[in-house]
Amino acid sequence: MHQIAMHLPEFDCWFSQLFSDLRIVDKLIENTRILNNTILSGQFKKNSEKYLLENDLKIDYKAKKNKYDLVVYCTDLHIPKRMRDAKLVWVQEGMTDKFTVISAITKALGLPTFLPLNTSLNGASNICDVYCAGSEGYKEQFARLGTNKEKIFVTGIPNYDNVRQFFDNDFPHKNYVMVATTDLRETFRFENRIAFIKKAVKIAEGRRLLFKLHPNEDFDRAEVEIRKYAPEGTLIYRSGNTNHMIANCTELITQYSTVVYIGLALGKKVHSYFNIDKLKQMAPIQNGGVSALNIASICKKMLDPELEYEKQNEVLHLQERYKLQGCF
């Protein structure tokens, strides 16, 4: 969102962590820890606002300070009704979770798309005016699940559209098998973590392992398990630049993590709980890092289709180059 806003300097841009206007949700956040492992609360909200403050960006949590002409979301699983008076742009933030029986029942019965308690239906509500997808594969998925195909444009995803830059890094280790974990247990899903660790050890075949833990994990529990079932000398990172770690690895093992797309784009051998051939079809386009500009240009056109902008010729050139027909 910050990258998109950087291309909108003539507009008054404010930021908010995802929020709900449902009273029960507010009560759960205020009085319990139940939602601390979700995007609504806990470390996600704390770290996001820390980033906003460090970058001198304006915060309007719950959008109470201003009335907005346009709102850019990275999820349409829950959009408060009062926000729907503005023009809405949805931006794909990464991989969506596996479509399950619960996901199918939710869609069939027309229930709120957050009920599966995962991101399997993100991008499928058809609420927003425009949907910005990372690839043609995801465009087809969102359309198949219920969003009007004419609303969906393949712009690419900021953070995933220029991955070759990650080869230029100062991460001190190289030539290891990297394991990127997922917060399955913390988000109330089943995982046999011990079996997963043993599988990673088998894939490594004696090569050094590096585990990068998901930021939403119970770090202490995860480290105890890894130390017990992985070889001595295995590296474990709770934080750090995951993209640089992937760039320096020889092989990447994932569960349900968007970082698998970084590995694929960098030419690494990858493992995933998802089908690899399917992932290759869905992988975000590589467009040299212009996804944020593409999305910002859509925002500008939505706010005022008649205005001419300094970068419009550049955008049109990029549109032709990356075949983003109809975006602008």
ZIMO-V254363 format. One record per residue. RES is the residue in three letters. SS is DSSP state (H for helix, E for strand, L for the rest). PSI is psi in whole degrees, 0 to 359 (999 if undefined). OMEGA is omega in degrees with one decimal (999 if undefined). Layout:
RES | SS | PSI | OMEGA
RES | SS | PSI | OMEGA
This chain:
MET | L | 323 | 177.4
HIS | H | 315 | 179.9
GLN | H | 319 | 178.4
ILE | H | 315 | -178.7
ALA | H | 330 | 179.0
MET | H | 337 | 177.4
HIS | L | 9 | 179.0
LEU | L | 50 | -173.9
PRO | L | 339 | -178.9
GLU | L | 359 | 179.7
PHE | L | 156 | -179.1
ASP | L | 96 | -172.9
CYS | L | 130 | 177.2
TRP | L | 159 | -174.4
PHE | E | 147 | 175.0
SER | L | 142 | 167.8
GLN | L | 153 | 177.3
LEU | L | 138 | -177.9
PHE | L | 167 | 176.2
SER | L | 150 | 173.1
ASP | L | 5 | 178.9
LEU | L | 126 | -175.3
ARG | H | 322 | -178.6
ILE | H | 324 | 178.2
VAL | H | 316 | 177.7
ASP | H | 318 | -179.6
LYS | H | 320 | 179.2
LEU | H | 320 | 179.1
ILE | H | 318 | -176.1
GLU | H | 324 | -168.0
ASN | H | 354 | -178.7
THR | L | 176 | 175.0
ARG | L | 10 | -174.1
ILE | L | 322 | -175.4
LEU | L | 11 | -176.7
ASN | L | 338 | 178.0
ASN | L | 13 | 177.2
THR | L | 168 | -177.9
ILE | L | 346 | -177.1
LEU | L | 342 | -169.4
SER | L | 194 | 173.5
GLY | H | 214 | -174.7
GLN | H | 333 | -179.9
PHE | H | 311 | 178.6
LYS | H | 316 | -178.6
LYS | H | 312 | -177.6
ASN | H | 324 | 178.4
SER | H | 314 | -178.9
GLU | H | 329 | 173.9
LYS | H | 317 | 177.6
TYR | H | 316 | -179.5
LEU | H | 318 | 179.6
LEU | H | 318 | 179.9
GLU | H | 331 | -179.0
ASN | L | 13 | 175.2
ASP | L | 42 | 177.9
LEU | L | 151 | -173.6
LYS | L | 130 | -176.4
ILE | E | 130 | 173.1
ASP | L | 75 | -177.4
TYR | H | 128 | -177.5
LYS | H | 11 | 174.5
ALA | H | 52 | -177.8
LYS | L | 346 | -175.6
LYS | L | 330 | -172.1
ASN | L | 163 | 168.7
LYS | L | 128 | -170.3
TYR | L | 141 | 177.0
ASP | L | 328 | -178.2
LEU | E | 139 | 178.3
VAL | E | 132 | 178.7
VAL | E | 122 | -178.1
TYR | E | 155 | 169.5
CYS | L | 6 | 171.6
THR | L | 141 | 172.3
ASP | L | 19 | 177.7
LEU | L | 330 | 175.8
HIS | L | 113 | 175.4
ILE | L | 114 | -179.5
PRO | L | 142 | -174.8
LYS | H | 324 | -177.7
ARG | H | 341 | 179.5
MET | H | 349 | -174.2
ARG | H | 359 | 174.3
ASP | H | 338 | 178.4
ALA | L | 165 | 169.9
LYS | E | 138 | -172.8
LEU | E | 130 | 174.7
VAL | E | 128 | 178.5
TRP | E | 133 | -179.7
VAL | E | 126 | 178.0
GLN | L | 130 | -176.4
GLU | L | 349 | 179.8
GLY | L | 202 | 179.8
MET | L | 144 | 173.0
THR | L | 153 | -179.2
ASP | L | 166 | -179.5
LYS | L | 136 | 176.9
PHE | L | 122 | -173.1
THR | L | 178 | 175.6
VAL | H | 320 | 178.9
ILE | H | 322 | 176.6
SER | H | 316 | -179.1
ALA | H | 317 | 178.9
ILE | H | 318 | 179.0
THR | H | 314 | 179.9
LYS | H | 316 | -176.2
ALA | H | 324 | -178.0
LEU | H | 358 | 179.8
GLY | L | 31 | -179.3
LEU | L | 164 | 177.4
PRO | L | 136 | -171.4
THR | L | 354 | 176.4
PHE | L | 352 | -174.1
LEU | L | 328 | 177.4
PRO | L | 353 | 180.0
LEU | L | 35 | 173.4
ASN | L | 187 | -175.9
THR | L | 17 | -175.5
SER | L | 333 | -178.4
LEU | L | 12 | 175.4
ASN | L | 132 | -178.0
GLY | L | 4 | -172.8
ALA | L | 8 | -174.3
SER | L | 340 | -178.7
ASN | L | 19 | -178.5
ILE | L | 319 | -172.5
CYS | L | 162 | -179.0
ASP | L | 325 | -179.7
VAL | E | 142 | 176.3
TYR | E | 126 | -179.4
CYS | E | 111 | -174.6
ALA | E | 158 | -177.9
GLY | L | 339 | -176.1
SER | L | 168 | 175.3
GLU | H | 325 | 178.9
GLY | H | 316 | 178.2
TYR | H | 327 | 175.7
LYS | H | 316 | 178.9
GLU | H | 321 | 179.9
GLN | H | 311 | -177.5
PHE | H | 323 | 178.5
ALA | H | 318 | 180.0
ARG | H | 328 | -176.8
LEU | L | 359 | 171.2
GLY | L | 351 | 179.3
THR | L | 136 | -179.8
ASN | L | 122 | -174.8
LYS | H | 330 | -179.3
GLU | H | 342 | 178.3
LYS | H | 346 | -168.0
ILE | E | 127 | 179.8
PHE | E | 138 | -179.4
VAL | E | 98 | -178.2
THR | L | 342 | -167.5
GLY | L | 168 | -179.0
ILE | L | 121 | 172.6
PRO | L | 145 | -176.6
ASN | L | 340 | -178.0
TYR | L | 13 | -170.2
ASP | L | 4 | -178.7
ASN | L | 59 | -167.0
VAL | H | 341 | -179.0
ARG | H | 340 | 177.6
GLN | H | 338 | -175.3
PHE | H | 347 | 174.6
PHE | H | 334 | 178.8
ASP | L | 92 | -175.6
ASN | L | 167 | 179.1
ASP | L | 23 | 177.3
PHE | L | 131 | -167.0
PRO | L | 346 | -176.1
HIS | L | 152 | 179.0
LYS | L | 163 | 170.5
ASN | L | 49 | 177.3
TYR | L | 165 | 171.8
VAL | E | 122 | -174.9
MET | E | 139 | 177.2
VAL | E | 119 | 176.8
ALA | E | 115 | -175.2
THR | L | 172 | -179.8
THR | L | 150 | -177.2
ASP | L | 52 | -177.9
LEU | L | 312 | -176.8
ARG | H | 323 | -178.3
GLU | H | 342 | 178.7
THR | H | 29 | 168.4
PHE | L | 33 | 175.4
ARG | L | 158 | -176.5
PHE | L | 140 | 172.1
GLU | L | 135 | 170.0
ASN | L | 84 | -174.2
ARG | H | 323 | -179.3
ILE | H | 316 | 177.9
ALA | H | 322 | 179.5
PHE | H | 317 | 178.4
ILE | H | 315 | -179.7
LYS | H | 322 | 177.3
LYS | H | 318 | 178.4
ALA | H | 319 | 178.2
VAL | H | 319 | 179.3
LYS | H | 317 | 179.0
ILE | H | 322 | -176.7
ALA | H | 331 | 177.7
GLU | L | 50 | 175.9
GLY | L | 349 | 176.7
ARG | L | 156 | -178.5
ARG | L | 140 | 178.4
LEU | E | 145 | 172.1
LEU | E | 122 | 176.7
PHE | E | 125 | 170.4
LYS | E | 113 | -175.2
LEU | L | 144 | 175.6
HIS | L | 138 | -176.2
PRO | L | 343 | -179.1
ASN | L | 7 | -176.1
GLU | L | 162 | 166.8
ASP | L | 96 | -171.7
PHE | H | 316 | -176.1
ASP | H | 314 | 178.7
ARG | H | 315 | -178.0
ALA | H | 319 | -178.8
GLU | H | 320 | 177.9
VAL | H | 316 | -179.2
GLU | H | 317 | -178.9
ILE | H | 315 | -180.0
ARG | H | 327 | -177.1
LYS | H | 324 | -170.7
TYR | H | 351 | 177.1
ALA | L | 158 | -176.8
PRO | L | 156 | 174.8
GLU | L | 142 | -177.8
GLY | L | 355 | 176.0
THR | L | 134 | -180.0
LEU | E | 139 | 177.9
ILE | E | 126 | 178.8
TYR | E | 128 | 173.6
ARG | L | 332 | -178.6
SER | L | 181 | -178.9
GLY | L | 173 | -176.9
ASN | L | 102 | -177.5
THR | H | 323 | -178.1
ASN | H | 321 | 177.8
HIS | H | 324 | 177.4
MET | H | 319 | 178.8
ILE | H | 319 | -179.6
ALA | H | 328 | -176.1
ASN | L | 358 | -178.1
CYS | L | 165 | 175.6
THR | L | 337 | -178.1
GLU | E | 145 | -175.3
LEU | E | 127 | 177.8
ILE | E | 124 | -179.2
THR | E | 172 | 172.6
GLN | L | 264 | 174.1
TYR | L | 71 | -174.1
SER | L | 136 | 177.9
THR | L | 338 | -177.4
VAL | L | 347 | 175.5
VAL | H | 330 | 178.7
TYR | H | 328 | 175.5
ILE | H | 314 | 179.0
GLY | H | 315 | 179.5
LEU | H | 314 | -178.1
ALA | H | 333 | 179.0
LEU | L | 4 | 175.7
GLY | L | 20 | 179.8
LYS | L | 153 | 168.4
LYS | E | 128 | -174.0
VAL | E | 155 | 174.3
HIS | E | 143 | -178.4
SER | L | 157 | 171.7
TYR | L | 342 | 173.6
PHE | L | 158 | 176.5
ASN | L | 127 | -174.6
ILE | H | 318 | 179.1
ASP | H | 322 | 177.6
LYS | H | 320 | 178.9
LEU | H | 321 | 179.7
LYS | H | 326 | 177.3
GLN | H | 329 | -174.5
MET | H | 347 | -171.1
ALA | L | 135 | 177.9
PRO | L | 141 | -179.4
ILE | L | 149 | 174.8
GLN | L | 112 | -173.9
ASN | L | 22 | 177.2
GLY | L | 15 | 175.4
GLY | L | 27 | -176.6
VAL | L | 11 | -177.5
SER | H | 317 | -179.9
ALA | H | 320 | 177.4
LEU | H | 318 | 177.8
ASN | H | 314 | -177.1
ILE | H | 318 | 178.6
ALA | H | 323 | 179.9
SER | H | 325 | 174.0
ILE | H | 317 | 178.4
CYS | H | 316 | -179.6
LYS | H | 315 | -178.9
LYS | H | 326 | 178.4
MET | H | 324 | -179.0
LEU | H | 325 | 179.4
ASP | L | 93 | -176.7
PRO | L | 342 | -174.8
GLU | L | 341 | -175.0
LEU | L | 146 | 173.3
GLU | L | 137 | -176.6
TYR | L | 152 | -176.5
GLU | L | 323 | -175.0
LYS | L | 11 | -174.1
GLN | H | 319 | 179.5
ASN | H | 321 | 177.2
GLU | H | 318 | -179.3
VAL | H | 316 | 179.5
LEU | H | 323 | 176.0
HIS | H | 316 | 179.5
LEU | H | 324 | 178.5
GLN | H | 315 | 179.8
GLU | H | 320 | -175.8
ARG | H | 319 | -176.0
TYR | L | 13 | 172.2
LYS | L | 47 | 177.8
LEU | L | 54 | -175.8
GLN | L | 134 | 174.9
GLY | L | 354 | -176.0
CYS | L | 323 | -169.0
PHE | L | 999 | 999
